[in-house]
Amino acid sequence: MRRLLSKEYFPFGSQYYRAPSPQKEDWEADLKKMSELGFNTVKFWVQWRWNNPAEGEFYFDDIDELMDLAEKYNLRVMLNTIFDVAPAWIYKKFTDASMITLSGQKIGPQTQPHRQIGGLGWCFNHDGVTGHMIQFLSETLKRYKDHPALEIWNVGSEPELTSSMAEMRAYADNSDKMGDMLCYCHNCETKFKTWLRNKYGEITKLNISWNRNYPGFEDVELPKTRNTFNDMIDWRMFFVDTIGENVKKRFEIAEWIDDGKHPLMCHHVFIQGFPVTSTASDPWNVGRFGDLHGFTQMDDPAMIDILRSCAKDKPVISAEMLMLPGYTLDLPEKIDANDIKRFVFSGIAGGLKGFIFWQYRPEILGREAPSWGLTYLDGSSTPCLESYAETGIVLQKNASFLLDAKPGKAEIAILYNPENQVFAWEATGNEKSATDSLLGIHRSLYEHNFITDFIHPREFPSVLQNYKVLILPFPYLLNEPLTSVIEGWVRNGGVLISESYTAGWNRENGHHEKIIPGYGLHKVFGIRQMAVEPADEEGKVKIITSKEIPFIKKGTIIYGSLVKETFKTEGAKVLAEFENGEPAITYNEYGKGKAVQIGSYTGLVYQREKTKSNGELISGLVEYCTKIRRPETNKKIRIDVLEKDGQQMVIIQNLEKKNQAAEINIPGIKSKTFVEQFTAKKVKPQKQKGKASLSIKLAPREVQVYIA
């Protein structure tokens, strides 16, 4: 991160301006106050509709003044270029500019609570509109590339198909609403057929995958149901590529005009908020562009690990730190200093190199008012603002360390597969079937102090060699290249843990596998699927452990969801059984490696219901199969260690809403003294066998930060 900045500082500040708010009379006082509080970074939006009100005419007076004020008060600026708000004249110039839903509804131009100025709804596959978008970006780049306050260009602010129209993505959680699926305009149909031709090459290959008999690509019909899997998966992946190509064009023009003077970035929202089925948002798709990458940070540590994972070795920041969301009479809960420290230092623990709070002043316009702000409505200080500023002071005090410090290496990987996300939606009517499985598994590992990465099919085959353990949440759809690599990796010593119906769908040939686990993985697991039954009337499947597993005693009940998948063992050992005594969780040694199969979806249950035994299961299975060095404690406390040149930072978070006293053991600590960064309190841990043992007391949700 250090090399991308104009000087040594830790980026810390707030979003400020999204026209037409805040009002001009408040600008100078607010920016002056930010600077006095120790903020060093401010974010302004340059919006296509607002700043390009007529074809060939550009209005930048507001941004000019704000940029000059930022320079006056020593604030570095991140400029967000916002393209989802197409100008009114675009829709007059191009009568076919709007997206069209499956049900035939023409979308936009329209407003949203967070897009007051309107303009939403244009189709990313309309070349004429895209050309004007690039022209606007070019004019913006030319105007501000030499401004002394400019630090970072953010040319991809949450790029996604529905362009912030939240109601248009609701069908991903409820397929009954799939009439809102986008986009069925003629531009999308034409480009989709070209995309298919490029993917399959020959119509016979598409016919095999889709199980059709089209004479040619021009005869292909747009998928309109979720009944046949492969065609709909291709249809949604086409839009993932559409978004990727649009973002790629932005970076290409920015690289050319800015000519390397400033770092370029994009930031995303992960599947908790932007399901790939509806939004076509895949962090790996856009994370490949730019000099650094960011995300919209919500209260979920999985998002931090996903950000770090998709950006690879690029610096990562919290481009929008969401802590006070709400609407007019649906107001946010109060936050305090520990809430702010949790957001910031869980991010620091995951490798974040900057924080931009959303936002400085509360909204005063539309349905998002009066939420979101660090100040009171009149701009005066709140306890939240003071706590946020205090956290910033601690960050700046440690800026030299934090800019280069790294978290520990992850030895566990969780597979995120966007095609499988769409399959889960098709199979169950709700993409969260896969999402919650993934998040529940991550939650278990996080609460047991494992460091976890997420990996993506585009990274295979080389990525697996970096990990000891691979976990497959809701793994119904894999493919031949993935399964081939996974088989070889397990044979050579990897540990594979998988939930139900592993590789049950044959992606290449568009049919269900006859033997499950599919693609020959039944040999890896030492089992094959027998009868499969639904969950009970409450949607649960009872699993009873028949062996001692770390954290879990024999006879402990664990709950699955959706299905009860029974197995015939072919060399595997049984770790847990269903109520009728049939195998439910199996363990097999394959070559030099190990494979565990779970006959239901236990991660999903943990994410939704927080059942304690489910939370212990995945971490217990990891411990059962291999040993991974990590901080240890018998309480729900998260401990992270960052290191730079022998110096270490230890971040300790109470994950419970109650007081906790605990003994924690931290491997690899070199110092004899811990200094807490907010209180200056000194603590001397006991050192033995390469670990530091520390007795600690934590208030509810408290965060303590030590330099060791």
C-alpha positions in Angstrom: 0.0 0.0 0.0 2.8 2.4 0.9 4.0 2.6 -2.7 0.6 3.7 -3.9 0.2 6.7 -1.6 1.6 10.2 -2.0 3.2 10.1 1.5 3.3 7.8 4.5 -0.1 7.7 6.2 -2.8 5.2 6.9 -5.9 6.1 4.8 -8.7 7.0 7.2 -11.7 9.1 6.7 -15.3 9.3 5.4 -17.5 9.5 2.4 -18.8 13.1 2.2 -20.5 14.2 -1.0 -23.1 12.6 -3.2 -24.9 15.4 -5.0 -27.0 17.1 -4.1 -26.1 16.4 -0.5 -24.7 17.7 1.8 -25.7 21.3 1.1 -23.0 23.8 0.0 -23.2 26.0 3.1 -21.9 23.0 5.2 -18.9 22.0 3.0 -16.1 24.1 4.4 -17.0 23.7 8.1 -17.4 19.9 7.7 -14.1 19.4 5.8 -12.3 21.6 8.3 -13.7 19.5 11.2 -12.7 16.3 9.5 -9.1 17.5 9.3 -9.2 18.6 12.9 -10.4 15.2 14.0 -7.4 13.6 12.3 -9.1 12.3 9.2 -6.8 12.3 6.2 -9.1 11.0 3.5 -12.4 12.0 2.0 -14.5 10.5 -0.7 -16.6 12.5 -3.3 -18.9 11.1 -5.9 -18.8 12.3 -9.5 -22.1 11.2 -10.9 -22.9 10.7 -14.6 -26.4 12.2 -14.5 -25.5 15.1 -12.2 -22.3 16.1 -13.8 -23.2 15.5 -17.5 -26.7 17.1 -17.6 -26.8 17.5 -21.4 -25.1 15.7 -24.3 -21.7 17.2 -24.7 -22.1 19.5 -21.6 -20.3 18.9 -18.3 -20.9 20.5 -14.9 -18.1 20.2 -12.4 -18.4 23.3 -10.3 -19.4 21.4 -7.2 -16.5 18.9 -7.4 -14.0 21.7 -8.3 -14.9 23.6 -5.1 -14.8 20.4 -2.9 -11.5 19.4 -4.3 -10.0 22.8 -3.5 -11.4 22.6 0.0 -10.0 19.2 0.5 -6.5 20.5 -0.5 -7.0 23.5 1.8 -7.6 21.2 4.8 -4.9 18.6 3.9 -7.4 15.9 3.0 -6.6 13.3 0.3 -9.4 12.6 -2.1 -10.8 9.3 -3.4 -13.0 10.2 -6.4 -15.8 7.7 -7.1 -17.1 7.8 -10.7 -20.7 6.7 -10.6 -22.2 5.3 -13.8 -25.5 3.6 -12.9 -27.3 7.0 -13.0 -27.5 7.6 -16.7 -28.5 11.2 -17.7 -32.1 11.9 -18.7 -31.0 12.7 -22.2 -29.6 9.2 -22.7 -33.1 7.7 -22.5 -34.3 10.3 -25.1 -31.4 9.7 -27.4 -31.6 5.9 -27.2 -35.2 4.7 -26.9 -34.0 1.1 -26.3 -31.5 2.1 -23.5 -33.6 0.5 -20.7 -33.2 -3.0 -19.4 -36.2 -5.4 -19.9 -37.3 -7.9 -17.3 -38.3 -11.5 -18.0 -41.9 -10.4 -17.5 -41.5 -7.7 -20.1 -41.3 -4.7 -17.9 -39.2 -1.8 -19.1 -36.9 -0.5 -16.4 -36.0 3.1 -15.6 -35.1 5.7 -15.6 -35.9 5.7 -11.9 -34.7 6.8 -8.5 -33.8 4.9 -5.3 -33.4 6.1 -1.7 -29.6 6.2 -2.3 -29.8 7.4 -5.9 -31.8 10.6 -5.4 -31.1 12.0 -8.9 -32.5 9.0 -10.8 -31.3 7.6 -14.1 -31.1 3.9 -13.0 -32.1 1.2 -15.5 -29.8 1.4 -18.6 -28.6 -1.8 -20.2 -24.8 -2.6 -19.9 -25.0 -4.3 -23.3 -26.1 -1.2 -25.2 -23.0 0.0 -27.0 -24.3 3.5 -27.7 -25.0 4.2 -24.0 -21.6 2.6 -23.0 -19.8 4.9 -25.4 -21.3 8.0 -23.7 -20.4 6.5 -20.3 -16.8 6.2 -21.4 -16.9 9.8 -22.7 -18.0 11.0 -19.3 -15.3 9.1 -17.5 -12.8 10.5 -19.9 -13.8 14.1 -19.2 -13.7 13.4 -15.4 -10.3 11.9 -15.6 -8.9 14.8 -17.7 -10.3 17.4 -15.3 -8.9 16.0 -12.1 -5.9 13.9 -12.9 -3.6 16.8 -12.0 -5.4 18.2 -9.0 -3.1 18.1 -6.0 -5.7 16.7 -3.6 -6.5 13.6 -5.7 -5.1 10.4 -4.3 -7.2 7.5 -5.7 -9.5 6.9 -8.6 -12.4 4.5 -7.7 -13.8 3.8 -11.2 -15.9 0.8 -10.2 -18.2 1.5 -7.3 -20.2 -1.7 -6.6 -20.5 -2.7 -10.2 -23.5 -5.0 -10.6 -26.4 -5.7 -13.0 -29.3 -4.3 -11.1 -27.5 -1.0 -10.5 -28.6 -0.5 -6.9 -32.3 -1.3 -7.6 -32.7 -3.7 -4.7 -36.2 -4.7 -5.6 -34.9 -6.2 -8.9 -32.6 -8.6 -7.1 -35.2 -10.0 -4.6 -35.9 -13.0 -6.8 -32.5 -14.5 -5.9 -34.0 -15.2 -2.4 -37.4 -16.1 -3.7 -37.7 -17.6 -7.2 -41.5 -16.7 -7.3 -40.3 -13.2 -8.2 -38.1 -14.3 -11.1 -40.2 -12.2 -13.5 -37.9 -9.4 -12.4 -34.8 -11.2 -13.9 -32.7 -8.9 -16.1 -32.1 -8.4 -19.0 -34.2 -9.6 -21.9 -33.7 -6.8 -24.3 -32.6 -7.4 -27.9 -29.0 -6.2 -27.3 -28.6 -8.8 -24.6 -30.1 -11.6 -26.7 -27.8 -10.8 -29.6 -24.6 -10.6 -27.5 -25.6 -13.7 -25.5 -25.7 -15.8 -28.7 -22.2 -14.4 -29.6 -21.0 -15.3 -26.1 -22.3 -18.8 -26.5 -20.6 -19.2 -29.9 -17.3 -18.1 -28.3 -17.8 -20.5 -25.4 -18.9 -23.6 -27.2 -17.4 -23.1 -30.6 -19.7 -25.7 -32.2 -23.5 -25.9 -31.8 -23.2 -29.6 -31.1 -21.3 -28.9 -27.9 -24.0 -26.5 -26.7 -26.6 -29.1 -27.6 -24.9 -31.7 -25.4 -24.6 -29.3 -22.5 -28.2 -28.0 -22.7 -29.6 -31.3 -24.0 -31.2 -29.6 -27.1 -31.1 -30.0 -30.9 -30.6 -26.4 -32.2 -29.5 -26.3 -35.8 -27.4 -23.2 -35.1 -26.5 -20.5 -32.5 -29.0 -18.1 -34.1 -31.8 -20.5 -33.1 -30.9 -20.5 -29.4 -33.7 -19.3 -27.1 -33.2 -17.2 -24.0 -33.6 -19.3 -20.8 -36.8 -18.3 -19.0 -37.2 -21.0 -16.2 -35.0 -22.6 -13.6 -35.9 -26.1 -14.7 -32.9 -27.2 -16.7 -29.9 -25.8 -15.0 -27.1 -25.4 -17.6 -28.9 -23.0 -19.9 -29.8 -20.7 -17.0 -26.2 -21.0 -15.5 -24.8 -19.9 -18.9 -27.4 -17.0 -19.0 -26.3 -15.7 -15.6 -22.6 -16.2 -16.3 -23.0 -14.2 -19.5 -23.9 -11.2 -17.3 -21.0 -11.8 -15.0 -18.8 -11.4 -18.1 -20.8 -8.4 -19.2 -20.1 -6.6 -15.9 -16.4 -7.7 -16.1 -16.0 -6.3 -19.6 -17.7 -3.0 -18.7 -15.4 -2.6 -15.7 -12.4 -3.5 -17.8 -13.2 -0.7 -20.2 -13.3 1.8 -17.4 -9.8 0.7 -16.2 -8.4 0.8 -19.7 -9.5 4.4 -20.3 -8.4 5.4 -16.8 -4.9 3.9 -17.2 -4.5 5.7 -20.5 -5.6 9.2 -19.4 -4.3 9.2 -15.9 -1.0 7.6 -17.1 -0.1 6.0 -13.8 -0.3 9.2 -11.7 -2.8 7.7 -9.3 -3.8 4.3 -8.1 -6.9 2.8 -9.7 -9.4 0.7 -7.8 -12.8 -1.0 -7.8 -14.9 -2.1 -4.9 -17.6 -4.7 -4.6 -20.3 -6.2 -2.3 -20.2 -9.9 -1.7 -23.1 -12.4 -2.1 -24.6 -11.5 1.3 -25.9 -8.4 -0.4 -25.4 -8.9 -4.1 -26.4 -12.5 -5.1 -24.6 -13.5 -8.3 -27.9 -14.9 -9.8 -29.5 -11.5 -9.9 -26.6 -9.0 -9.8 -23.9 -10.8 -11.7 -21.5 -9.6 -9.0 -18.5 -11.9 -8.6 -15.6 -10.3 -6.7 -13.0 -12.4 -8.5 -14.4 -11.0 -11.8 -13.7 -7.3 -10.9 -10.9 -7.8 -8.3 -8.5 -8.6 -11.1 -8.4 -5.0 -12.2 -6.5 -2.0 -10.8 -3.8 -1.3 -8.3 -5.8 -2.0 -5.1 -9.2 -3.4 -4.4 -12.0 -2.6 -1.9 -15.4 -3.6 -0.6 -18.5 -2.3 1.1 -17.8 -3.5 4.6 -20.7 -4.9 6.6 -20.6 -6.7 10.0 -19.4 -10.0 8.7 -15.7 -11.1 8.9 -16.2 -13.5 5.9 -16.4 -10.4 3.7 -12.9 -9.4 4.8 -11.5 -12.8 4.0 -13.2 -12.8 0.6 -11.8 -9.3 -0.2 -8.3 -10.4 0.7 -8.7 -13.6 -1.2 -10.1 -12.2 -4.5 -7.5 -9.3 -4.6 -4.6 -11.6 -4.1 -1.5 -9.6 -3.5 -3.0 -6.2 -4.1 -3.7 -3.9 -1.1 -7.3 -3.9 0.1 -9.4 -1.2 1.8 -12.8 -0.7 3.3 -14.2 1.7 0.7 -17.6 2.0 2.4 -17.7 1.1 6.0 -21.5 0.6 6.7 -22.3 0.9 10.4 -25.4 3.2 10.7 -27.8 2.0 8.0 -31.5 2.7 8.0 -34.5 4.4 6.6 -36.9 7.1 7.8 -38.6 5.2 10.6 -36.4 2.1 10.4 -33.5 3.5 12.3 -30.1 2.0 13.1 -29.2 0.6 16.5 -26.8 2.7 18.5 -23.1 1.9 18.1 -20.3 2.5 20.5 -16.5 2.5 20.6 -16.2 -1.3 20.6 -18.5 -1.6 17.6 -16.2 0.8 15.7 -13.1 -1.0 16.9 -14.6 -4.3 15.9 -15.2 -3.1 12.3 -11.8 -1.5 12.0 -9.7 -4.1 13.7 -11.4 -7.1 12.3 -10.5 -5.4 9.0 -6.9 -4.8 10.2 -6.6 -8.4 11.2 -7.6 -9.4 7.7 -5.1 -7.1 6.0 -7.1 -3.9 5.3 -5.1 -0.9 4.6 -7.6 1.9 4.8 -11.2 2.8 6.0 -13.7 5.1 4.6 -16.8 5.4 6.8 -20.2 5.7 5.1 -20.8 8.6 5.9 -19.9 11.8 7.6 -23.4 13.5 7.8 -26.7 11.7 8.0 -28.9 11.7 4.9 -31.4 14.5 4.7 -33.0 13.4 1.4 -35.6 10.7 0.7 -36.1 7.5 2.5 -32.6 6.9 3.7 -32.9 10.1 5.9 -32.1 10.5 8.7 -29.7 7.5 9.0 -26.1 6.7 8.0 -24.1 9.6 9.5 -21.3 10.0 12.1 -22.6 13.4 13.1 -26.0 14.8 14.2 -28.2 16.2 11.5 -26.8 19.7 12.1 -23.2 18.4 11.7 -22.3 18.5 15.3 -20.2 15.8 17.0 -21.7 12.5 18.2 -20.0 10.0 20.5 -19.7 7.8 17.4 -17.7 10.5 15.6 -15.4 10.9 18.6 -14.8 7.2 18.9 -14.1 6.8 15.2 -11.6 9.7 15.4 -10.0 8.1 18.5 -9.6 4.8 16.5 -8.0 6.8 13.7 -5.4 8.3 16.0 -4.4 4.7 17.0 -4.1 3.8 13.4 -2.0 6.8 12.5 0.3 6.1 15.5 1.0 2.7 14.0 0.8 3.7 10.4 4.4 2.6 9.5 3.7 -0.8 10.9 0.2 -1.3 9.5 1.0 -0.3 5.9 3.3 -3.3 5.6 2.1 -5.7 8.3 0.6 -9.0 7.2 -1.8 -11.5 8.8 -0.8 -15.1 9.2 -0.9 -17.5 6.2 -4.2 -19.3 5.7 -3.9 -23.1 5.5 -7.6 -23.6 5.0 -9.6 -22.7 1.8 -13.3 -22.6 1.2 -14.5 -22.9 -2.4 -16.7 -20.2 -3.8 -18.1 -21.2 -7.1 -20.5 -18.7 -8.8 -22.0 -21.3 -11.1 -22.8 -23.4 -8.0 -24.5 -20.3 -6.5 -26.9 -20.2 -9.5 -27.4 -23.9 -9.4 -28.5 -23.6 -5.7 -31.0 -21.0 -6.7 -32.3 -23.2 -9.5 -32.5 -26.2 -7.2 -34.1 -24.6 -4.1 -35.5 -21.3 -5.3 -33.1 -19.4 -3.0 -29.4 -18.7 -3.6 -28.9 -18.4 0.1 -29.0 -22.2 0.3 -25.4 -22.1 -0.9 -24.5 -18.7 0.6 -25.5 -19.6 4.1 -23.8 -22.9 3.9 -20.6 -21.1 2.9 -20.9 -18.4 5.6 -21.8 -20.9 8.3 -18.7 -22.9 7.6 -16.5 -19.7 7.6 -18.2 -18.6 10.9 -17.2 -21.9 12.6 -13.6 -21.6 11.5 -13.4 -17.9 12.4 -14.7 -18.5 15.9 -12.1 -21.1 16.4 -9.3 -18.8 15.4 -8.4 -20.4 12.0 -7.3 -18.1 9.2 -9.3 -18.9 6.1 -9.1 -18.0 2.4 -11.7 -18.3 -0.2 -10.8 -19.7 -3.6 -12.5 -19.5 -7.0 -12.6 -21.9 -10.0 -10.7 -19.4 -12.1 -7.7 -19.9 -9.8 -7.4 -23.7 -10.4 -5.2 -25.7 -10.7 -2.3 -23.9 -9.0 -4.0 -22.4 -6.0 -4.7 -25.7 -4.1 -1.0 -26.4 -3.4 -1.1 -23.4 -0.9 -3.5 -25.1 1.5 -3.7 -28.2 3.8 -7.5 -28.2 3.8 -10.2 -27.6 1.2 -13.9 -27.3 2.3 -16.8 -27.6 -0.2 -20.0 -25.9 1.0 -23.2 -27.0 -0.8 -21.1 -28.6 -3.5 -23.8 -29.9 -5.8 -22.2 -28.4 -8.9 -18.5 -28.7 -9.6 -17.0 -29.7 -13.0 -14.5 -32.0 -14.5 -11.5 -29.7 -14.3 -12.2 -28.9 -10.6 -12.8 -32.5 -9.6 -9.7 -33.7 -11.4 -7.5 -31.2 -9.6 -9.1 -32.0 -6.3 -8.6 -35.7 -6.7 -4.9 -35.3 -7.4 -4.5 -32.9 -4.5 -6.1 -35.2 -2.0 -4.1 -38.2 -3.3 -0.9 -36.1 -2.7 -1.8 -35.3 0.9 -4.7 -32.7 1.0 -7.6 -32.8 3.4 -11.1 -32.5 1.7 -14.2 -31.8 3.7 -17.5 -31.7 1.8 -21.2 -31.2 2.4 -24.0 -33.2 0.7 -24.4 -34.2 -2.9 -20.8 -33.6 -3.8 -20.5 -33.1 -7.6 -24.0 -34.4 -8.1 -24.5 -32.5 -11.3 -22.5 -33.1 -14.4 -21.8 -29.6 -15.7 -20.3 -30.6 -19.1 -23.1 -32.9 -20.2 -26.1 -31.3 -18.4 -27.3 -34.4 -16.4 -27.3 -35.8 -13.0 -24.4 -38.1 -12.1 -25.2 -41.8 -11.7 -22.8 -42.3 -8.9 -22.5 -39.7 -6.2 -20.0 -38.2 -5.1 -19.7 -37.5 -8.8 -16.8 -37.5 -11.3 -15.2 -40.4 -9.6 -14.9 -38.7 -6.2 -16.7 -41.6 -4.6 -13.3 -43.3 -4.6 -11.8 -40.4 -2.8 -14.4 -40.4 -0.1 -14.7 -44.2 0.1 -18.5 -44.1 -0.2 -21.3 -43.9 -2.6 -24.7 -42.3 -2.1 -27.7 -44.6 -1.4 -31.2 -43.4 -0.4 -31.7 -39.7 0.0 -34.7 -38.4 2.1 -36.0 -34.9 2.8 -35.6 -33.1 6.1 -38.3 -33.4 8.7 -41.3 -31.2 9.0 -39.2 -28.6 10.8 -36.7 -28.6 8.0 -34.0 -30.4 10.1 -32.0 -33.6 9.9 -30.7 -35.1 13.1 -27.1 -36.4 13.1 -25.5 -38.1 16.1 -21.7 -38.4 16.5 -20.5 -42.0 16.9 -16.9 -41.1 17.4 -15.0 -38.5 19.5 -14.2 -35.5 17.4 -12.3 -32.5 18.7 -14.7 -30.1 20.5 -17.5 -32.7 20.2 -18.2 -35.6 22.4 -19.6 -39.0 21.2 -23.4 -38.8 21.1 -23.6 -35.1 20.4 -26.5 -34.1 18.2 -25.8 -32.0 15.1 -28.4 -30.7 12.7 -28.4 -30.8 8.9 -30.9 -29.2 6.5 -32.7 -29.9 3.2 -31.6 -33.5 2.8 -30.6 -36.7 4.6 -28.1 -38.4 2.3 -27.2 -41.9 3.3 -24.1 -43.7 2.2 -22.8 -47.2 1.4 -19.3 -47.2 2.8 -16.5 -48.6 0.6 -13.6 -48.3 2.9 -14.6 -45.2 4.8 -15.0 -45.0 8.6 -18.2 -43.6 10.1 -17.9 -40.6 12.4 -21.6 -39.9 12.8 -25.0 -41.5 12.1 -28.5 -40.6 11.4 -31.2 -41.6 13.9 -31.8 -44.9 12.1 -28.1 -45.8 12.4 -27.2 -45.1 8.8 -23.8 -43.3 8.0 -24.1 -39.5 8.1 -20.5 -38.3 8.3 -17.7 -40.5 6.9 -13.9 -40.3 7.0 -11.6 -41.9 4.4 -7.9 -42.0 3.8 -7.1 -41.7 0.1 -3.5 -41.9 -1.1 -1.6 -39.6 1.3 -4.7 -37.5 2.0 -8.0 -37.6 3.8 -11.6 -36.9 2.8 -14.7 -36.3 5.0 -18.3 -36.4 3.6 -21.2 -34.8 5.5 -24.6 -36.2 4.4 -26.5 -32.9 4.8 -26.0 -29.1 5.0 -24.7 -28.3 8.5 -23.1 -24.9 7.7 -26.4 -23.6 6.5 -28.0 -24.5 9.9 -25.2 -22.8 11.8 -25.4 -19.6 9.9 -29.2 -19.4 10.4 -29.7 -20.8 13.9 -26.2 -20.6 15.5 -26.6 -24.2 16.9 -23.5 -24.7 19.1 -22.7 -28.2 18.0 -22.9 -27.2 14.4 -20.4 -24.4 15.1 -18.0 -27.0 16.6 -18.4 -29.5 13.7 -16.4 -28.0 10.9 -13.5 -26.9 13.1 -13.6 -30.2 14.9 -13.3 -32.1 11.6 -10.3 -29.9 10.6 -8.7 -30.7 13.9 -9.5 -34.4 13.5 -7.8 -34.6 10.1 -4.8 -32.3 10.6 -3.0 -29.9 12.9 -3.0 -26.2 12.1 -1.1 -23.8 14.3 -3.4 -21.1 15.7 -4.3 -19.1 18.9 -6.3 -21.2 21.3 -8.8 -20.5 24.0 -11.9 -22.2 25.5 -14.1 -19.1 25.0 -15.7 -17.4 22.0 -12.8 -15.0 21.5 -11.1 -14.2 18.2 -7.4 -13.6 18.3 -5.4 -12.3 15.3 -1.7 -11.6 15.0 -0.1 -9.4 12.4 3.6 -9.1 11.9 6.2 -6.8 10.2 10.0 -7.2 10.6 9.6 -9.0 14.0 7.1 -6.5 15.4 3.7 -7.9 16.1 0.1 -6.6 16.7 -2.3 -8.8 18.6 -6.0 -8.1 18.2 -8.4 -9.7 20.7 -12.2 -9.6 20.1 -14.9 -10.8 22.5 -17.4 -12.4 20.1 -20.1 -12.6 22.9 -22.5 -10.0 24.2 -21.4 -10.9 27.8 -18.3 -10.5 30.0 -15.7 -13.1 29.4 -12.6 -14.1 31.4 -10.3 -16.4 29.5 -6.8 -17.9 29.2 -5.5 -17.5 25.7 -2.4 -19.1 24.2 -0.8 -17.4 21.2 1.9 -19.2 19.3 4.9 -17.4 17.9 4.9 -14.3 20.2 8.4 -12.8 20.5 7.9 -9.9 22.9 7.9 -10.1 26.7 5.5 -7.2 27.0 2.1 -6.4 25.4 1.0 -2.7 25.3 -2.7 -2.0 24.7 -3.0 0.8 22.2 -6.0 2.6 23.5 -5.3 2.5 27.2 -1.4 2.1 27.2 -1.9 -0.7 29.7 1.1 -3.1 29.8 0.6 -6.9 30.1 3.3 -9.5 30.5 2.3 -12.9 29.2 3.7 -16.2 30.5 5.9 -17.8 27.8 6.2 -21.6 27.4 6.8 -24.0 24.6 6.8 -21.3 21.9 3.5 -19.8 23.1 2.5 -16.8 25.0 -0.2 -17.5 27.7 -2.3 -14.5 28.7 -5.1 -14.1 31.3 -7.6 -11.6 30.0 -10.9 -10.1 30.8 -13.2 -8.6 28.2 -16.4 -6.6 28.4 -19.3 -7.5 26.1 -18.1 -7.3 22.4 -14.9 -5.5 23.7 -11.9 -5.2 21.4 -8.3 -4.9 22.7 -5.4 -4.1 20.5 -1.8 -4.8 21.6 1.6 -4.1 20.2 3.8 -7.0 21.3 
